[in-house]
Amino acid sequence: MKTILAILITIMIIAPANAVDLIASSSIGGSTHKFAIILQKELKNNGLDVKLIVAGNCVLGKKMWQDSESAIFITTEASNSVPECTVEITKDNYALNLFTEGWVIV
């Protein structure tokens, strides 16, 4: 977990924005939402201003992410199986695949 946080903190330090939007593609209470809360708390503990946005579903989350220049989007491999939710993973937007459940931050 410390490695994951180190990578995220490095990304945030390099990014020019003072505040970071963290978009969770699930509804409130979903596993992606719960994981996003953990990330938000840890990043805040490291001095970053993190706004958690719960999209409610992957279609809305993808739209919010596409409309943003610096948001972090947490999605899943399962969401990527839905054509409207698919986010192409490239070297420009891929951070890491955290767990075997397929959580992906883009």
N, C-alpha and C positions, 0 to 999 in steps of 0.2 A: 504494500500500500504506500510505503514511503517513496518508492521509485515512481509510482504513478503521480503522487503529489509533486514530486520534484520536477517531473516532466511538465505538468500543468503549470506550476509556478514559473518555470522557465519560459513557457509560452506566454504567460501573462506579463512577465517582465519585459520581454521583447516587444510585445504588442504596444502600440502607442496610446491606446485608450486607458483612461484612469479607472473605468468601471467595466466589468465584464458581464455579459448576459450569458447565462447558462440555461439552455432550452432543453427541457425534458419532454420527450415525445408522448409519454404515457399520460393517463389521467391521474388525478390526485390519489395517492395510496398505492399506485402501481410500483413494480419493482424498479423501473427506471427512475421514477420520481423519488423513491426512497434513496436510491444510490446518488441521485443529484443533490439531495439534502446533505448527505455525508460529504460530498465534494465541496458544496457551498460552505459548510461550516469549517472545513479544513482550510480552504482558501482564505476565508475571512480571518481565521486564526493566524494566517501568515500575512495579514495586512492588506489584502485585496478587497475591493468593493465588488461583491458578486450579487447580481440580481438573478434570482431563480424564476424562470418563466415556465409554467406548466401548460403545455400546448393542448393537452387533452386527447390528441391523437396524432399519428405520424404525418398525416397530410398537412394539418395546421402547423406542426413543428417544422416540417420541411420548408413550408412557405415562409415562416418567420426567419428561419436560418438563411434562406436565399435572399431575403430582403435586408439582411444584416451584413455588415462588412467584417465584424469581429466576434460574433457570437459563437459559443461552443454548443454544438448540438449533440445530444446523447440519443442515439437510436439503436436499434437491434438488427441482427441478421433477419429475424422474423419480419420486421417492418420492411426490410429491403426486398422481401418476396412479394410485396404489394406494389404493383407498377406505379401508382400515384405517390408512393412513399420512398421509392428507390433513390438512394443517394449514391452516385458513383464514387467509389473510394479511389482516390488518386494520391500521388505523393504530395500534392499541394494541399489537400484537405484532411488527410488521414493522420490521426494522432496515434491511436493504439486500440487494440482489441483487448479489453480488460479481462473478461472471464469467458469460460466455455459456453455460458448462456448466450454469448454473442453481443454483449454490450459494446457499442462502438461510439467513440467520440469523434465528430468531424467538425 
